[in-house]
Amino acid sequence: MSLYKNLFKQTAIYGLASVLPRMFSFLLVPLYTDLLPKAAYGKVTIVFAWMIFFNVILAYGMETAFFRFYNNEPNKKAVIETTTVSIFWSTLLFLCSALLLKNHLADWSGIDVQYIIYTIWVLVLDALVIVPFSKLRAYQRPVVYAIIKIGNVLVYLSLNVLFLIYLPKIAQTNPDSFLGSLYTENFEVGYIFVSNIIASFLTFIALSPNYFHVSWEFDFALWKRMMRYGLPIMVAGIAFAINEQFDKILLGKLLPANIAEAEVGVYSACYKLGLFMVLFRTAYTLGIEPFFFSHAKNENAPQTYATITKYFVIFGSFILLSVIVFADILKYIMLRDSSYWEAMKVVPLIILANFFLGIYTNLSVWYKLIDKTYIGAYISIFGAAVTLILNFILIPIMGYYGSAIATIAAYGSMMIISYFLGNRYYPIPYDFKKISGYMGLSILFSIISFYYFRENYFVGVPLLLVFMYFIYQNEKETLNKILKRKNN
């Protein structure tokens, strides 16, 4: 039980590092949707979607490779040094190349060149802190990790508020002041990216001492092995980015030009209501990856993984049902402009899709542990193919609703494929009966609540209570043991 307690503790702290920043970002949604035209919000979304792709490319699987080799190699210093040198020089190469090609990138993407330049610097600064953050996780220093992550987003949030709300007022009332002189009219989108650059730069400064304690030794043989392990992870990451973000890009390309960016803005705003499932999944992933590797050699590792997966499904099912029951309350908090509510119908699909992705993360442990990461790449490529094909087919017919269907189809198919392949290569004794029971009941209750009794809390709340009782009845033996241990 102490094993799970330690996992829960680390996941809780890493979760805090993920939840609080995303919750702060959550506060930016009403700010953006209040102050930015839909098309401008859509433009911001599209730029951030491209950033996700390049974040994956600049990491090229070395973060996951770092944890794998750090736990397996006797010379841990060599792993740290080699990873640091590799990421540092590849990032500088990207910086020089991207700045030289900035005009071509702007023409190719349809994004203003000034936003391309801002994006390049954000990507570079974020890439340079990959290894320092990984070291904090490997050294099991989640508190420091959380403080820096939360500090980054606090700076980002504060600067957004300053630039978008207070700076225009200062410029109007006191134009000759220093802050007033910083104001540029109709530069709202630019201020968002400037805020990001400053926050990323301060994060880099906080972690820069890591580079002063590196002897810059490079083990080429080790690097080749890490690359063989990491490159399939990169391919899987690119495929994941397609599944996660390419729908926004394709909506901007496939819909009529006069409505495309506005539709992206509406879709992205309602997409944010899936935040709570994303938070849960992200926090869990940060805590679980080092745990999986560090306990891979334990005799009872498969049973441990099975138990962890079951409880992930329990919590995930509860979050799924809770958010869907109260989705129409959340929209009043996040989306005060009622014109965004037209996309509310995608919310249940997006939440369920992220739940499937979380389960897939659990199920995918097998190919990482047996060093067959290329299988994970194949699964992700399959999911990306589903995403692209269905988006190309459905967007012209159904708009953003087609994108939501494509997302849930992609993650659902990846989850199923990973389950069956995992049984073949690395059997884990999952409690399939209970897992499917929790998932099935939460999905059924969600459908009833949202599509038949939407905003009727005399139905939705009792369904949630019934589900909680169902969990207690099935898990009361474990719960009683935990309660007895606390009392003792």
Contacts in CASP RR format, 6 or more apart in sequence:
PFRMAT RR
TARGET T0000
AUTHOR 0000-0000-0000
METHOD contacts of the structure
MODEL  1
MSLYKNLFKQTAIYGLASVLPRMFSFLLVPLYTDLLPKAAYGKVTIVFAW
MIFFNVILAYGMETAFFRFYNNEPNKKAVIETTTVSIFWSTLLFLCSALL
LKNHLADWSGIDVQYIIYTIWVLVLDALVIVPFSKLRAYQRPVVYAIIKI
GNVLVYLSLNVLFLIYLPKIAQTNPDSFLGSLYTENFEVGYIFVSNIIAS
FLTFIALSPNYFHVSWEFDFALWKRMMRYGLPIMVAGIAFAINEQFDKIL
LGKLLPANIAEAEVGVYSACYKLGLFMVLFRTAYTLGIEPFFFSHAKNEN
APQTYATITKYFVIFGSFILLSVIVFADILKYIMLRDSSYWEAMKVVPLI
ILANFFLGIYTNLSVWYKLIDKTYIGAYISIFGAAVTLILNFILIPIMGY
YGSAIATIAAYGSMMIISYFLGNRYYPIPYDFKKISGYMGLSILFSIISF
YYFRENYFVGVPLLLVFMYFIYQNEKETLNKILKRKNN
1 481 0 8 1.000
1 482 0 8 1.000
1 485 0 8 1.000
3 295 0 8 1.000
3 304 0 8 1.000
4 307 0 8 1.000
4 308 0 8 1.000
7 287 0 8 1.000
7 288 0 8 1.000
7 291 0 8 1.000
7 308 0 8 1.000
10 140 0 8 1.000
10 142 0 8 1.000
10 287 0 8 1.000
10 290 0 8 1.000
10 291 0 8 1.000
11 283 0 8 1.000
11 284 0 8 1.000
11 286 0 8 1.000
11 287 0 8 1.000
11 288 0 8 1.000
12 283 0 8 1.000
13 142 0 8 1.000
13 143 0 8 1.000
13 145 0 8 1.000
13 146 0 8 1.000
14 137 0 8 1.000
14 142 0 8 1.000
14 145 0 8 1.000
14 146 0 8 1.000
14 283 0 8 1.000
14 286 0 8 1.000
14 287 0 8 1.000
15 146 0 8 1.000
15 279 0 8 1.000
15 282 0 8 1.000
15 283 0 8 1.000
15 284 0 8 1.000
15 286 0 8 1.000
15 287 0 8 1.000
16 146 0 8 1.000
16 150 0 8 1.000
16 283 0 8 1.000
17 142 0 8 1.000
17 145 0 8 1.000
17 146 0 8 1.000
17 149 0 8 1.000
17 150 0 8 1.000
17 283 0 8 1.000
17 286 0 8 1.000
18 149 0 8 1.000
18 279 0 8 1.000
18 282 0 8 1.000
18 283 0 8 1.000
18 286 0 8 1.000
19 279 0 8 1.000
19 283 0 8 1.000
20 146 0 8 1.000
20 150 0 8 1.000
20 153 0 8 1.000
21 149 0 8 1.000
21 150 0 8 1.000
21 152 0 8 1.000
21 153 0 8 1.000
22 153 0 8 1.000
22 275 0 8 1.000
22 278 0 8 1.000
22 279 0 8 1.000
22 282 0 8 1.000
23 279 0 8 1.000
24 153 0 8 1.000
24 154 0 8 1.000
24 156 0 8 1.000
24 157 0 8 1.000
25 153 0 8 1.000
25 156 0 8 1.000
25 157 0 8 1.000
26 272 0 8 1.000
26 275 0 8 1.000
26 334 0 8 1.000
27 157 0 8 1.000
28 157 0 8 1.000
28 160 0 8 1.000
29 269 0 8 1.000
29 272 0 8 1.000
29 334 0 8 1.000
29 335 0 8 1.000
30 333 0 8 1.000
30 334 0 8 1.000
30 335 0 8 1.000
30 336 0 8 1.000
31 160 0 8 1.000
31 161 0 8 1.000
31 164 0 8 1.000
31 165 0 8 1.000
32 41 0 8 1.000
32 44 0 8 1.000
32 192 0 8 1.000
33 41 0 8 1.000
33 269 0 8 1.000
33 334 0 8 1.000
33 335 0 8 1.000
33 336 0 8 1.000
33 337 0 8 1.000
33 340 0 8 1.000
34 336 0 8 1.000
34 337 0 8 1.000
35 164 0 8 1.000
35 165 0 8 1.000
35 188 0 8 1.000
36 44 0 8 1.000
36 188 0 8 1.000
36 189 0 8 1.000
37 262 0 8 1.000
38 261 0 8 1.000
38 262 0 8 1.000
38 265 0 8 1.000
38 266 0 8 1.000
38 339 0 8 1.000
38 340 0 8 1.000
39 261 0 8 1.000
39 262 0 8 1.000
39 265 0 8 1.000
40 188 0 8 1.000
40 189 0 8 1.000
40 261 0 8 1.000
41 265 0 8 1.000
41 268 0 8 1.000
41 269 0 8 1.000
42 248 0 8 1.000
42 261 0 8 1.000
42 262 0 8 1.000
42 264 0 8 1.000
42 265 0 8 1.000
42 268 0 8 1.000
43 111 0 8 1.000
43 189 0 8 1.000
43 261 0 8 1.000
44 189 0 8 1.000
44 192 0 8 1.000
45 248 0 8 1.000
45 264 0 8 1.000
45 265 0 8 1.000
45 268 0 8 1.000
46 111 0 8 1.000
46 248 0 8 1.000
46 249 0 8 1.000
46 252 0 8 1.000
46 261 0 8 1.000
46 264 0 8 1.000
47 111 0 8 1.000
47 115 0 8 1.000
47 119 0 8 1.000
47 193 0 8 1.000
48 245 0 8 1.000
49 245 0 8 1.000
49 246 0 8 1.000
49 248 0 8 1.000
49 249 0 8 1.000
50 109 0 8 1.000
50 111 0 8 1.000
50 119 0 8 1.000
50 245 0 8 1.000
50 249 0 8 1.000
51 119 0 8 1.000
51 122 0 8 1.000
51 123 0 8 1.000
52 241 0 8 1.000
52 244 0 8 1.000
52 245 0 8 1.000
53 238 0 8 1.000
53 241 0 8 1.000
53 245 0 8 1.000
54 119 0 8 1.000
54 123 0 8 1.000
55 123 0 8 1.000
55 126 0 8 1.000
55 127 0 8 1.000
55 241 0 8 1.000
56 234 0 8 1.000
56 237 0 8 1.000
56 238 0 8 1.000
56 240 0 8 1.000
56 241 0 8 1.000
57 234 0 8 1.000
57 238 0 8 1.000
58 87 0 8 1.000
58 90 0 8 1.000
58 91 0 8 1.000
58 94 0 8 1.000
58 123 0 8 1.000
58 124 0 8 1.000
58 126 0 8 1.000
58 127 0 8 1.000
58 130 0 8 1.000
59 87 0 8 1.000
59 127 0 8 1.000
59 130 0 8 1.000
59 234 0 8 1.000
60 90 0 8 1.000
60 227 0 8 1.000
60 230 0 8 1.000
60 231 0 8 1.000
60 234 0 8 1.000
61 230 0 8 1.000
61 231 0 8 1.000
61 233 0 8 1.000
61 234 0 8 1.000
61 237 0 8 1.000
62 83 0 8 1.000
62 86 0 8 1.000
62 87 0 8 1.000
62 130 0 8 1.000
62 131 0 8 1.000
62 226 0 8 1.000
62 230 0 8 1.000
63 130 0 8 1.000
63 134 0 8 1.000
64 229 0 8 1.000
64 230 0 8 1.000
64 233 0 8 1.000
64 289 0 8 1.000
64 368 0 8 1.000
64 373 0 8 1.000
65 83 0 8 1.000
65 226 0 8 1.000
65 227 0 8 1.000
65 229 0 8 1.000
65 230 0 8 1.000
65 233 0 8 1.000
66 79 0 8 1.000
66 80 0 8 1.000
66 83 0 8 1.000
66 131 0 8 1.000
66 134 0 8 1.000
66 138 0 8 1.000
66 226 0 8 1.000
67 134 0 8 1.000
67 137 0 8 1.000
67 138 0 8 1.000
67 289 0 8 1.000
67 290 0 8 1.000
67 293 0 8 1.000
68 229 0 8 1.000
68 293 0 8 1.000
68 368 0 8 1.000
68 371 0 8 1.000
69 79 0 8 1.000
69 222 0 8 1.000
69 225 0 8 1.000
69 226 0 8 1.000
69 229 0 8 1.000
70 76 0 8 1.000
70 79 0 8 1.000
70 80 0 8 1.000
70 138 0 8 1.000
71 290 0 8 1.000
71 293 0 8 1.000
71 294 0 8 1.000
71 296 0 8 1.000
72 293 0 8 1.000
73 79 0 8 1.000
73 222 0 8 1.000
78 217 0 8 1.000
78 219 0 8 1.000
78 222 0 8 1.000
79 222 0 8 1.000
79 226 0 8 1.000
80 131 0 8 1.000
80 135 0 8 1.000
80 214 0 8 1.000
81 214 0 8 1.000
81 215 0 8 1.000
81 216 0 8 1.000
81 217 0 8 1.000
81 218 0 8 1.000
81 219 0 8 1.000
82 217 0 8 1.000
82 218 0 8 1.000
82 219 0 8 1.000
82 222 0 8 1.000
82 223 0 8 1.000
82 226 0 8 1.000
83 131 0 8 1.000
83 134 0 8 1.000
83 226 0 8 1.000
84 131 0 8 1.000
84 210 0 8 1.000
84 211 0 8 1.000
84 214 0 8 1.000
84 216 0 8 1.000
85 214 0 8 1.000
85 216 0 8 1.000
85 217 0 8 1.000
85 218 0 8 1.000
86 218 0 8 1.000
86 223 0 8 1.000
86 226 0 8 1.000
87 127 0 8 1.000
87 128 0 8 1.000
87 130 0 8 1.000
87 131 0 8 1.000
88 128 0 8 1.000
88 211 0 8 1.000
91 124 0 8 1.000
91 127 0 8 1.000
91 128 0 8 1.000
94 123 0 8 1.000
94 124 0 8 1.000
94 127 0 8 1.000
95 120 0 8 1.000
95 124 0 8 1.000
98 105 0 8 1.000
98 120 0 8 1.000
98 123 0 8 1.000
99 117 0 8 1.000
99 120 0 8 1.000
102 113 0 8 1.000
102 116 0 8 1.000
102 117 0 8 1.000
102 120 0 8 1.000
103 113 0 8 1.000
105 111 0 8 1.000
105 116 0 8 1.000
106 112 0 8 1.000
106 113 0 8 1.000
106 116 0 8 1.000
109 116 0 8 1.000
111 119 0 8 1.000
114 190 0 8 1.000
115 189 0 8 1.000
115 190 0 8 1.000
115 193 0 8 1.000
118 190 0 8 1.000
118 193 0 8 1.000
118 194 0 8 1.000
118 196 0 8 1.000
118 197 0 8 1.000
119 193 0 8 1.000
121 197 0 8 1.000
121 200 0 8 1.000
122 193 0 8 1.000
122 196 0 8 1.000
122 197 0 8 1.000
122 200 0 8 1.000
125 197 0 8 1.000
125 200 0 8 1.000
125 201 0 8 1.000
125 203 0 8 1.000
125 204 0 8 1.000
126 200 0 8 1.000
128 204 0 8 1.000
129 203 0 8 1.000
129 204 0 8 1.000
129 207 0 8 1.000
131 210 0 8 1.000
132 207 0 8 1.000
132 210 0 8 1.000
133 145 0 8 1.000
133 148 0 8 1.000
133 207 0 8 1.000
135 210 0 8 1.000
136 142 0 8 1.000
136 144 0 8 1.000
136 145 0 8 1.000
136 148 0 8 1.000
137 145 0 8 1.000
137 286 0 8 1.000
137 287 0 8 1.000
137 290 0 8 1.000
138 290 0 8 1.000
140 290 0 8 1.000
148 203 0 8 1.000
148 206 0 8 1.000
148 207 0 8 1.000
151 203 0 8 1.000
152 199 0 8 1.000
152 200 0 8 1.000
152 202 0 8 1.000
152 203 0 8 1.000
153 199 0 8 1.000
155 195 0 8 1.000
155 198 0 8 1.000
155 199 0 8 1.000
155 202 0 8 1.000
156 195 0 8 1.000
156 196 0 8 1.000
156 198 0 8 1.000
156 199 0 8 1.000
159 191 0 8 1.000
159 194 0 8 1.000
159 195 0 8 1.000
159 198 0 8 1.000
159 199 0 8 1.000
160 191 0 8 1.000
160 192 0 8 1.000
160 195 0 8 1.000
163 191 0 8 1.000
163 192 0 8 1.000
163 194 0 8 1.000
163 195 0 8 1.000
164 188 0 8 1.000
164 191 0 8 1.000
164 192 0 8 1.000
166 179 0 8 1.000
167 179 0 8 1.000
167 180 0 8 1.000
167 182 0 8 1.000
167 183 0 8 1.000
167 191 0 8 1.000
168 183 0 8 1.000
170 177 0 8 1.000
170 179 0 8 1.000
170 180 0 8 1.000
170 183 0 8 1.000
171 179 0 8 1.000
171 180 0 8 1.000
171 183 0 8 1.000
174 180 0 8 1.000
175 181 0 8 1.000
175 183 0 8 1.000
229 371 0 8 1.000
229 373 0 8 1.000
230 373 0 8 1.000
232 373 0 8 1.000
232 374 0 8 1.000
232 376 0 8 1.000
232 377 0 8 1.000
233 373 0 8 1.000
233 377 0 8 1.000
235 377 0 8 1.000
235 380 0 8 1.000
235 381 0 8 1.000
236 373 0 8 1.000
236 376 0 8 1.000
236 377 0 8 1.000
236 379 0 8 1.000
236 380 0 8 1.000
236 381 0 8 1.000
237 380 0 8 1.000
238 380 0 8 1.000
238 384 0 8 1.000
239 377 0 8 1.000
239 380 0 8 1.000
239 381 0 8 1.000
239 383 0 8 1.000
239 384 0 8 1.000
240 380 0 8 1.000
240 384 0 8 1.000
242 384 0 8 1.000
242 387 0 8 1.000
242 388 0 8 1.000
243 357 0 8 1.000
243 380 0 8 1.000
243 383 0 8 1.000
243 384 0 8 1.000
243 387 0 8 1.000
243 407 0 8 1.000
243 410 0 8 1.000
243 411 0 8 1.000
243 414 0 8 1.000
246 384 0 8 1.000
246 387 0 8 1.000
246 388 0 8 1.000
246 391 0 8 1.000
247 267 0 8 1.000
247 387 0 8 1.000
247 391 0 8 1.000
247 400 0 8 1.000
247 403 0 8 1.000
247 404 0 8 1.000
247 406 0 8 1.000
247 407 0 8 1.000
248 264 0 8 1.000
248 267 0 8 1.000
248 268 0 8 1.000
248 403 0 8 1.000
250 388 0 8 1.000
250 391 0 8 1.000
250 392 0 8 1.000
250 395 0 8 1.000
250 403 0 8 1.000
251 260 0 8 1.000
251 263 0 8 1.000
251 264 0 8 1.000
251 267 0 8 1.000
251 395 0 8 1.000
251 399 0 8 1.000
251 400 0 8 1.000
251 403 0 8 1.000
252 260 0 8 1.000
252 261 0 8 1.000
252 263 0 8 1.000
252 264 0 8 1.000
253 260 0 8 1.000
254 260 0 8 1.000
254 391 0 8 1.000
254 392 0 8 1.000
254 395 0 8 1.000
254 396 0 8 1.000
255 263 0 8 1.000
255 395 0 8 1.000
255 399 0 8 1.000
263 399 0 8 1.000
263 400 0 8 1.000
264 400 0 8 1.000
265 340 0 8 1.000
266 339 0 8 1.000
266 340 0 8 1.000
266 342 0 8 1.000
266 343 0 8 1.000
266 400 0 8 1.000
267 343 0 8 1.000
267 346 0 8 1.000
267 400 0 8 1.000
267 403 0 8 1.000
269 334 0 8 1.000
269 335 0 8 1.000
269 340 0 8 1.000
269 343 0 8 1.000
270 331 0 8 1.000
270 335 0 8 1.000
270 340 0 8 1.000
270 341 0 8 1.000
270 343 0 8 1.000
270 344 0 8 1.000
270 346 0 8 1.000
270 347 0 8 1.000
270 350 0 8 1.000
271 343 0 8 1.000
271 346 0 8 1.000
271 350 0 8 1.000
272 334 0 8 1.000
273 323 0 8 1.000
273 327 0 8 1.000
273 330 0 8 1.000
273 331 0 8 1.000
273 334 0 8 1.000
273 344 0 8 1.000
273 347 0 8 1.000
273 350 0 8 1.000
273 351 0 8 1.000
274 323 0 8 1.000
274 347 0 8 1.000
274 350 0 8 1.000
274 351 0 8 1.000
274 354 0 8 1.000
276 319 0 8 1.000
276 322 0 8 1.000
276 323 0 8 1.000
276 351 0 8 1.000
277 316 0 8 1.000
277 319 0 8 1.000
277 320 0 8 1.000
277 323 0 8 1.000
277 351 0 8 1.000
277 354 0 8 1.000
277 355 0 8 1.000
278 354 0 8 1.000
280 315 0 8 1.000
280 316 0 8 1.000
280 319 0 8 1.000
281 354 0 8 1.000
281 355 0 8 1.000
281 357 0 8 1.000
281 358 0 8 1.000
281 361 0 8 1.000
284 312 0 8 1.000
284 358 0 8 1.000
284 361 0 8 1.000
285 358 0 8 1.000
285 361 0 8 1.000
288 308 0 8 1.000
288 361 0 8 1.000
288 362 0 8 1.000
292 305 0 8 1.000
292 365 0 8 1.000
292 368 0 8 1.000
292 369 0 8 1.000
293 368 0 8 1.000
293 369 0 8 1.000
295 301 0 8 1.000
295 304 0 8 1.000
296 369 0 8 1.000
298 304 0 8 1.000
302 426 0 8 1.000
302 427 0 8 1.000
302 428 0 8 1.000
302 429 0 8 1.000
303 429 0 8 1.000
305 362 0 8 1.000
305 365 0 8 1.000
305 428 0 8 1.000
306 428 0 8 1.000
306 429 0 8 1.000
306 430 0 8 1.000
306 431 0 8 1.000
308 362 0 8 1.000
309 359 0 8 1.000
309 362 0 8 1.000
309 363 0 8 1.000
309 428 0 8 1.000
309 430 0 8 1.000
309 435 0 8 1.000
310 430 0 8 1.000
310 431 0 8 1.000
310 434 0 8 1.000
310 435 0 8 1.000
312 358 0 8 1.000
312 359 0 8 1.000
312 362 0 8 1.000
313 359 0 8 1.000
313 435 0 8 1.000
313 438 0 8 1.000
313 439 0 8 1.000
314 438 0 8 1.000
314 471 0 8 1.000
314 475 0 8 1.000
316 355 0 8 1.000
316 442 0 8 1.000
317 355 0 8 1.000
317 438 0 8 1.000
317 439 0 8 1.000
317 440 0 8 1.000
317 441 0 8 1.000
317 442 0 8 1.000
317 467 0 8 1.000
318 442 0 8 1.000
318 467 0 8 1.000
318 468 0 8 1.000
318 471 0 8 1.000
319 351 0 8 1.000
319 355 0 8 1.000
320 351 0 8 1.000
320 352 0 8 1.000
320 355 0 8 1.000
320 442 0 8 1.000
320 443 0 8 1.000
320 446 0 8 1.000
321 442 0 8 1.000
321 445 0 8 1.000
321 446 0 8 1.000
321 449 0 8 1.000
321 463 0 8 1.000
321 464 0 8 1.000
321 467 0 8 1.000
322 464 0 8 1.000
323 330 0 8 1.000
323 347 0 8 1.000
323 351 0 8 1.000
324 347 0 8 1.000
324 348 0 8 1.000
324 351 0 8 1.000
324 446 0 8 1.000
324 449 0 8 1.000
324 450 0 8 1.000
325 446 0 8 1.000
325 449 0 8 1.000
325 450 0 8 1.000
325 457 0 8 1.000
325 460 0 8 1.000
325 461 0 8 1.000
325 463 0 8 1.000
325 464 0 8 1.000
327 344 0 8 1.000
327 347 0 8 1.000
327 348 0 8 1.000
327 450 0 8 1.000
328 344 0 8 1.000
328 454 0 8 1.000
328 455 0 8 1.000
331 340 0 8 1.000
331 341 0 8 1.000
331 344 0 8 1.000
335 341 0 8 1.000
343 400 0 8 1.000
345 401 0 8 1.000
346 400 0 8 1.000
346 401 0 8 1.000
346 403 0 8 1.000
346 404 0 8 1.000
347 450 0 8 1.000
348 446 0 8 1.000
348 447 0 8 1.000
348 450 0 8 1.000
348 451 0 8 1.000
349 404 0 8 1.000
349 405 0 8 1.000
349 407 0 8 1.000
349 408 0 8 1.000
350 404 0 8 1.000
350 407 0 8 1.000
350 408 0 8 1.000
352 408 0 8 1.000
352 443 0 8 1.000
352 446 0 8 1.000
353 404 0 8 1.000
353 407 0 8 1.000
353 408 0 8 1.000
353 410 0 8 1.000
353 411 0 8 1.000
353 412 0 8 1.000
354 411 0 8 1.000
356 408 0 8 1.000
356 411 0 8 1.000
356 412 0 8 1.000
356 414 0 8 1.000
356 415 0 8 1.000
357 411 0 8 1.000
357 414 0 8 1.000
357 415 0 8 1.000
359 415 0 8 1.000
360 411 0 8 1.000
360 412 0 8 1.000
360 414 0 8 1.000
360 415 0 8 1.000
360 418 0 8 1.000
363 415 0 8 1.000
363 418 0 8 1.000
363 419 0 8 1.000
363 422 0 8 1.000
364 376 0 8 1.000
364 379 0 8 1.000
364 418 0 8 1.000
365 426 0 8 1.000
365 428 0 8 1.000
366 418 0 8 1.000
366 421 0 8 1.000
366 422 0 8 1.000
366 425 0 8 1.000
366 426 0 8 1.000
366 428 0 8 1.000
367 373 0 8 1.000
367 375 0 8 1.000
367 376 0 8 1.000
367 418 0 8 1.000
367 421 0 8 1.000
367 422 0 8 1.000
367 425 0 8 1.000
367 426 0 8 1.000
369 426 0 8 1.000
370 425 0 8 1.000
370 426 0 8 1.000
372 425 0 8 1.000
375 421 0 8 1.000
375 425 0 8 1.000
376 418 0 8 1.000
379 414 0 8 1.000
379 417 0 8 1.000
379 418 0 8 1.000
379 421 0 8 1.000
380 414 0 8 1.000
382 413 0 8 1.000
382 414 0 8 1.000
382 417 0 8 1.000
383 410 0 8 1.000
383 411 0 8 1.000
383 413 0 8 1.000
383 414 0 8 1.000
384 410 0 8 1.000
386 406 0 8 1.000
386 409 0 8 1.000
386 410 0 8 1.000
386 413 0 8 1.000
387 406 0 8 1.000
387 407 0 8 1.000
387 409 0 8 1.000
387 410 0 8 1.000
390 402 0 8 1.000
390 405 0 8 1.000
390 406 0 8 1.000
390 409 0 8 1.000
390 410 0 8 1.000
391 402 0 8 1.000
391 403 0 8 1.000
391 406 0 8 1.000
394 401 0 8 1.000
394 402 0 8 1.000
394 403 0 8 1.000
394 405 0 8 1.000
394 406 0 8 1.000
395 402 0 8 1.000
395 403 0 8 1.000
398 405 0 8 1.000
419 430 0 8 1.000
422 428 0 8 1.000
434 474 0 8 1.000
438 470 0 8 1.000
438 471 0 8 1.000
438 474 0 8 1.000
441 467 0 8 1.000
441 470 0 8 1.000
442 467 0 8 1.000
445 460 0 8 1.000
445 463 0 8 1.000
445 464 0 8 1.000
445 466 0 8 1.000
445 467 0 8 1.000
448 459 0 8 1.000
448 460 0 8 1.000
448 463 0 8 1.000
449 459 0 8 1.000
449 460 0 8 1.000
449 463 0 8 1.000
453 459 0 8 1.000
453 460 0 8 1.000
472 479 0 8 1.000
END
